[in-house]
Amino acid sequence: MILKRFYDEALAQASYLVGCQATGEAIVVDPLRAVEPYIEAARSEGLTITHVTETHIHADFVSGSRELVHRTGATLLLSDEGGPDWRYAFAHRDGAHLLSDQDTFRIGNILFEVLHTPGHTPEHLTFLVTDTAGADEPMGALTGDFLFVGDVGRPDLLEKAAKVEGTMEAGARQLFESLARFSNHEDWLQIWPGHGAGSACGKGLGAVPGSTLGYERRFNPAFAHEREEDFVAWVLSGQPDPPAYFAQMKRINRDGPPILGGPPEIRALAPDTLAEALDDGVVVDVRPADAFAGAHIPGVLNIPLNGSFTTMSGWLLPYDRPLHLIAESSGDAHEAARHLSSIGLDRLQGYWPTTVISEWARAGNALQTVGRMTPEELEDQLGNGDVHLVDVRWQREWDDGRIPGARHISLGELEQRVGEIPDDRPVVLGCATGRRSAIAASLLQRRGLDEVINLEGGFHRWRDEGRPTERA
């Protein structure tokens, strides 16, 4: 048996290729939309991708299952669990083979046993994997978003992200039952999860790529609760804010993602098209925050091309308007395009190199800057009532500690709640370290607030320098 793990740092997402050396067949589990790495890996191992499957309807990225089937001619395997509202709407149209609890299938000499493990989502499946060439018991389990290293999949996404009322507590109870059933397997069973640290699909995911069931039973807090009520209270508390785009992903992946046929293309745009783009769509400057703060075109949103770019884009960018980029190089533009495509932001029109900024200024147009303020300066300004302080961290961070006198509007809600911010004084924006607040500053400027200032080092620097804090 061959097992290859693919990991996308931006999404903290793991997918897997499992192949049989004896027959040359392979299956890909939970593929991303950019399918070239799976095709190349199979080719390098002398394998043919004959099957594609996924553990559940994903909320955090566009599934690559349809794309990979289109490119390889493989058979698509999909869950038939979950009831009418959470079955795959495109399954019959695409000729998918449907899987139910306790079904089995083979990829060469490798046996896959299907377990229905609802809780994170109603249709969720886990795959037990047995290499029958040398064993008659499972070696490991592809657990998707059911069981992670150090955590379990959150059961509140349908209610919080997809707005399906009344599903949160029911999902938590299903998850408790799924864990109890799954816990009957042997300690040595390897756990191959669908996410690592940084994913919003849980609250405390470990960073190591895998574990064993025995280790998780001993150290994963999900297994520490003998009473269902205690587990429900634990699993529903402290979950991070689900990014706004999760609802879009659920709909796209349930109904059937569009097939691209290849990597997304992005073209260079003429400088004289910028003004029209600012009126008709959204222009995103992907330079680092410091470069953007030094000089930028008014009306442009700054989302730096770093490890948070995909998630921040999902929080802040619309799915129904044209998108444009300003990037330092064509390489950066293509990388940004790939990240946007991974979450279904497909209306990308092209990009301008950063020379468009100087050309904009040479044409007589004004540029903007973002001011900065140290915690020491902020303390004086707050004491004098000279500024408004807006904290854009997530709710859980705000509850754990904040600067006295701050107003809380999380970054994901800022676009809708900008009218709550008075414009009679400069606005200082703070987050944990200054990265999200830099994005927030560009958003407020884009919405017409000129006097915006970023708090250097954010709440962490304020706290670490010994300044006063308060808690909920």
ChimeraX attribute file (.defattr): number of C-alpha atoms within 10 A of each C-alpha:
attribute: neighborCount
match mode: 1-to-1
recipient: residues
	/A:1	18
	/A:2	13
	/A:3	12
	/A:4	14
	/A:5	15
	/A:6	16
	/A:7	17
	/A:8	12
	/A:9	15
	/A:10	16
	/A:11	24
	/A:12	19
	/A:13	24
	/A:14	21
	/A:15	22
	/A:16	21
	/A:17	21
	/A:18	22
	/A:19	27
	/A:20	21
	/A:21	16
	/A:22	11
	/A:23	13
	/A:24	17
	/A:25	21
	/A:26	27
	/A:27	26
	/A:28	27
	/A:29	24
	/A:30	25
	/A:31	26
	/A:32	25
	/A:33	26
	/A:34	21
	/A:35	19
	/A:36	13
	/A:37	12
	/A:38	22
	/A:39	17
	/A:40	12
	/A:41	16
	/A:42	21
	/A:43	12
	/A:44	9
	/A:45	12
	/A:46	14
	/A:47	22
	/A:48	19
	/A:49	26
	/A:50	18
	/A:51	22
	/A:52	25
	/A:53	24
	/A:54	26
	/A:55	26
	/A:56	29
	/A:57	26
	/A:58	23
	/A:59	27
	/A:60	27
	/A:61	28
	/A:62	27
	/A:63	30
	/A:64	26
	/A:65	29
	/A:66	25
	/A:67	21
	/A:68	28
	/A:69	20
	/A:70	16
	/A:71	17
	/A:72	14
	/A:73	13
	/A:74	20
	/A:75	21
	/A:76	23
	/A:77	21
	/A:78	24
	/A:79	25
	/A:80	20
	/A:81	21
	/A:82	18
	/A:83	9
	/A:84	10
	/A:85	10
	/A:86	20
	/A:87	20
	/A:88	23
	/A:89	15
	/A:90	15
	/A:91	20
	/A:92	10
	/A:93	9
	/A:94	14
	/A:95	11
	/A:96	18
	/A:97	14
	/A:98	16
	/A:99	19
	/A:100	17
	/A:101	15
	/A:102	11
	/A:103	13
	/A:104	14
	/A:105	12
	/A:106	18
	/A:107	20
	/A:108	18
	/A:109	18
	/A:110	23
	/A:111	20
	/A:112	21
	/A:113	20
	/A:114	21
	/A:115	23
	/A:116	23
	/A:117	30
	/A:118	27
	/A:119	28
	/A:120	26
	/A:121	29
	/A:122	24
	/A:123	24
	/A:124	26
	/A:125	29
	/A:126	25
	/A:127	25
	/A:128	21
	/A:129	21
	/A:130	21
	/A:131	21
	/A:132	16
	/A:133	13
	/A:134	9
	/A:135	10
	/A:136	10
	/A:137	15
	/A:138	21
	/A:139	16
	/A:140	20
	/A:141	23
	/A:142	24
	/A:143	24
	/A:144	29
	/A:145	27
	/A:146	29
	/A:147	31
	/A:148	28
	/A:149	26
	/A:150	24
	/A:151	24
	/A:152	28
	/A:153	28
	/A:154	26
	/A:155	29
	/A:156	29
	/A:157	27
	/A:158	22
	/A:159	16
	/A:160	18
	/A:161	19
	/A:162	19
	/A:163	12
	/A:164	12
	/A:165	10
	/A:166	11
	/A:167	18
	/A:168	22
	/A:169	17
	/A:170	14
	/A:171	24
	/A:172	27
	/A:173	18
	/A:174	21
	/A:175	29
	/A:176	25
	/A:177	16
	/A:178	18
	/A:179	19
	/A:180	12
	/A:181	12
	/A:182	16
	/A:183	15
	/A:184	9
	/A:185	12
	/A:186	15
	/A:187	14
	/A:188	14
	/A:189	19
	/A:190	21
	/A:191	24
	/A:192	23
	/A:193	24
	/A:194	29
	/A:195	31
	/A:196	27
	/A:197	22
	/A:198	19
	/A:199	20
	/A:200	24
	/A:201	31
	/A:202	28
	/A:203	21
	/A:204	22
	/A:205	22
	/A:206	18
	/A:207	14
	/A:208	10
	/A:209	17
	/A:210	16
	/A:211	19
	/A:212	17
	/A:213	24
	/A:214	17
	/A:215	16
	/A:216	20
	/A:217	16
	/A:218	13
	/A:219	14
	/A:220	20
	/A:221	16
	/A:222	22
	/A:223	18
	/A:224	12
	/A:225	13
	/A:226	11
	/A:227	9
	/A:228	15
	/A:229	12
	/A:230	11
	/A:231	19
	/A:232	22
	/A:233	12
	/A:234	15
	/A:235	24
	/A:236	16
	/A:237	12
	/A:238	14
	/A:239	19
	/A:240	17
	/A:241	17
	/A:242	21
	/A:243	20
	/A:244	21
	/A:245	25
	/A:246	25
	/A:247	20
	/A:248	21
	/A:249	24
	/A:250	23
	/A:251	18
	/A:252	20
	/A:253	25
	/A:254	21
	/A:255	16
	/A:256	19
	/A:257	19
	/A:258	16
	/A:259	15
	/A:260	16
	/A:261	12
	/A:262	12
	/A:263	14
	/A:264	17
	/A:265	12
	/A:266	18
	/A:267	13
	/A:268	14
	/A:269	17
	/A:270	12
	/A:271	15
	/A:272	11
	/A:273	10
	/A:274	19
	/A:275	12
	/A:276	9
	/A:277	15
	/A:278	18
	/A:279	10
	/A:280	12
	/A:281	17
	/A:282	20
	/A:283	27
	/A:284	22
	/A:285	26
	/A:286	23
	/A:287	22
	/A:288	17
	/A:289	21
	/A:290	13
	/A:291	12
	/A:292	23
	/A:293	21
	/A:294	12
	/A:295	15
	/A:296	25
	/A:297	22
	/A:298	18
	/A:299	21
	/A:300	22
	/A:301	27
	/A:302	25
	/A:303	28
	/A:304	26
	/A:305	20
	/A:306	13
	/A:307	13
	/A:308	16
	/A:309	18
	/A:310	23
	/A:311	22
	/A:312	21
	/A:313	21
	/A:314	24
	/A:315	17
	/A:316	21
	/A:317	20
	/A:318	15
	/A:319	15
	/A:320	10
	/A:321	14
	/A:322	19
	/A:323	23
	/A:324	25
	/A:325	29
	/A:326	27
	/A:327	24
	/A:328	17
	/A:329	14
	/A:330	16
	/A:331	10
	/A:332	18
	/A:333	24
	/A:334	19
	/A:335	14
	/A:336	22
	/A:337	24
	/A:338	21
	/A:339	23
	/A:340	23
	/A:341	21
	/A:342	22
	/A:343	26
	/A:344	22
	/A:345	23
	/A:346	19
	/A:347	17
	/A:348	21
	/A:349	18
	/A:350	20
	/A:351	28
	/A:352	24
	/A:353	19
	/A:354	17
	/A:355	12
	/A:356	19
	/A:357	17
	/A:358	14
	/A:359	13
	/A:360	18
	/A:361	13
	/A:362	10
	/A:363	8
	/A:364	8
	/A:365	12
	/A:366	12
	/A:367	15
	/A:368	17
	/A:369	21
	/A:370	20
	/A:371	16
	/A:372	17
	/A:373	18
	/A:374	14
	/A:375	20
	/A:376	11
	/A:377	11
	/A:378	20
	/A:379	17
	/A:380	12
	/A:381	16
	/A:382	16
	/A:383	10
	/A:384	9
	/A:385	11
	/A:386	14
	/A:387	21
	/A:388	21
	/A:389	25
	/A:390	24
	/A:391	27
	/A:392	26
	/A:393	24
	/A:394	19
	/A:395	15
	/A:396	13
	/A:397	18
	/A:398	22
	/A:399	12
	/A:400	11
	/A:401	16
	/A:402	25
	/A:403	21
	/A:404	14
	/A:405	15
	/A:406	17
	/A:407	16
	/A:408	17
	/A:409	21
	/A:410	22
	/A:411	23
	/A:412	20
	/A:413	14
	/A:414	19
	/A:415	16
	/A:416	10
	/A:417	12
	/A:418	15
	/A:419	10
	/A:420	10
	/A:421	17
	/A:422	12
	/A:423	15
	/A:424	10
	/A:425	13
	/A:426	16
	/A:427	22
	/A:428	24
	/A:429	29
	/A:430	33
	/A:431	27
	/A:432	22
	/A:433	17
	/A:434	22
	/A:435	21
	/A:436	24
	/A:437	28
	/A:438	29
	/A:439	23
	/A:440	30
	/A:441	27
	/A:442	31
	/A:443	23
	/A:444	21
	/A:445	19
	/A:446	18
	/A:447	16
	/A:448	13
	/A:449	17
	/A:450	18
	/A:451	18
	/A:452	26
	/A:453	24
	/A:454	27
	/A:455	29
	/A:456	24
	/A:457	20
	/A:458	24
	/A:459	25
	/A:460	17
	/A:461	17
	/A:462	24
	/A:463	16
	/A:464	9
	/A:465	11
	/A:466	8
	/A:467	14
	/A:468	12
	/A:469	14
	/A:470	12
	/A:471	11
	/A:472	7
